[in-house]
Amino acid sequence: MSPSKSRTILRAVLQAYPIGWLPPETVFRSEEHARRWEQFRPESEEGFIVLPDLVGFFGTESRQHMLDADYLSRWYPRRAAERREYLARIGKESPFWLGTPAPSA
């Protein structure tokens, strides 16, 4: 994907979700850039996600019906399974991505 297209997608995502779910200081142009950030913590590496995958995560079918009158009864119950399936498809199956506690050692 070209840098220009990536910026266009990022701009669209940030416009669609402007309520602070993704603070600007946590949007990095590369993993290397993120690792050089003074507040970077190595245990956060599993949180790296490329922009097209992030767009896909927020572009699942149930997400596209959030304004439908029947969203809560028809679409919301499908959302968790749909997200888990998408995360598995892109290889993000850790507790971090699934929103579950990390297994204790």
C-alpha positions as CSV (number, residue, x, y, z in Angstrom):
1,M,0.0,0.0,0.0
2,S,1.4,3.4,-0.9
3,P,2.1,5.9,1.9
4,S,-0.4,8.3,0.3
5,K,-3.2,5.7,0.4
6,S,-2.2,4.8,4.0
7,R,-2.5,8.4,5.0
8,T,-5.9,8.7,3.3
9,I,-7.2,5.6,5.1
10,L,-5.8,6.9,8.5
11,R,-7.4,10.3,7.9
12,A,-10.8,8.5,7.2
13,V,-10.4,6.3,10.3
14,L,-9.6,9.3,12.5
15,Q,-12.5,11.3,11.1
16,A,-14.9,8.3,11.7
17,Y,-13.8,7.9,15.3
18,P,-12.9,11.4,16.5
19,I,-13.7,10.8,20.2
20,G,-10.2,10.0,21.4
21,W,-10.1,6.2,21.0
22,L,-6.7,6.6,19.3
23,P,-4.6,9.4,20.8
24,P,-2.5,11.1,18.1
25,E,0.7,10.4,20.0
26,T,0.2,6.7,19.6
27,V,-0.1,6.7,15.8
28,F,3.4,5.9,14.5
29,R,4.6,5.6,10.9
30,S,6.5,2.3,11.7
31,E,7.2,-0.1,14.4
32,E,10.8,1.2,14.5
33,H,9.5,4.7,15.1
34,A,7.3,3.4,17.9
35,R,10.3,1.6,19.5
36,R,12.3,4.9,19.6
37,W,9.5,6.7,21.4
38,E,10.7,7.6,24.9
39,Q,7.6,6.1,26.6
40,F,7.7,2.8,24.7
41,R,7.4,-0.3,26.8
42,P,8.6,-3.6,25.2
43,E,5.6,-5.5,26.6
44,S,3.4,-3.4,24.4
45,E,4.8,-4.8,21.1
46,E,2.0,-7.2,20.7
47,G,-0.3,-4.2,20.3
48,F,1.3,-3.2,17.0
49,I,-1.2,-3.4,14.1
50,V,-0.8,-2.2,10.5
51,L,-3.3,0.3,9.3
52,P,-5.1,-1.9,6.8
53,D,-5.7,-4.5,9.6
54,L,-6.9,-1.8,11.9
55,V,-9.3,-0.5,9.3
56,G,-10.5,-4.1,8.8
57,F,-11.1,-4.5,12.5
58,F,-13.3,-1.4,12.6
59,G,-14.9,-2.3,9.3
60,T,-16.5,-5.6,10.2
61,E,-20.1,-6.2,9.0
62,S,-21.7,-5.6,12.3
63,R,-19.8,-2.3,12.6
64,Q,-21.4,-1.1,9.3
65,H,-24.9,-1.5,10.8
66,M,-24.4,0.5,14.0
67,L,-27.0,3.1,13.0
68,D,-29.6,0.5,11.9
69,A,-32.8,0.5,14.0
70,D,-32.3,-3.2,14.8
71,Y,-28.6,-3.0,15.6
72,L,-28.9,-4.0,19.3
73,S,-31.2,-7.0,18.6
74,R,-29.7,-8.2,15.3
75,W,-26.1,-7.0,14.9
76,Y,-24.7,-6.4,18.4
77,P,-24.9,-10.0,19.4
78,R,-22.8,-11.0,16.4
79,R,-20.1,-8.4,17.1
80,A,-17.8,-10.2,19.6
81,A,-17.7,-13.4,17.5
82,E,-17.1,-11.4,14.3
83,R,-14.2,-9.5,15.9
84,R,-12.6,-12.7,17.3
85,E,-12.8,-14.3,13.9
86,Y,-11.2,-11.3,12.3
87,L,-8.4,-11.1,14.9
88,A,-7.7,-14.8,14.4
89,R,-7.5,-14.3,10.6
90,I,-4.8,-11.5,11.1
91,G,-2.9,-13.5,13.8
92,K,-3.9,-11.3,16.8
93,E,-5.1,-14.0,19.3
94,S,-3.3,-13.0,22.4
95,P,-5.1,-11.9,25.6
96,F,-4.2,-8.3,24.7
97,W,-6.3,-8.5,21.5
98,L,-9.0,-10.7,22.9
99,G,-9.6,-8.4,25.9
100,T,-9.0,-11.3,28.3
101,P,-6.5,-11.4,31.3
102,A,-3.1,-12.7,30.5
103,P,-2.6,-16.3,31.8
104,S,-0.6,-16.3,35.0
105,A,2.8,-18.0,34.9
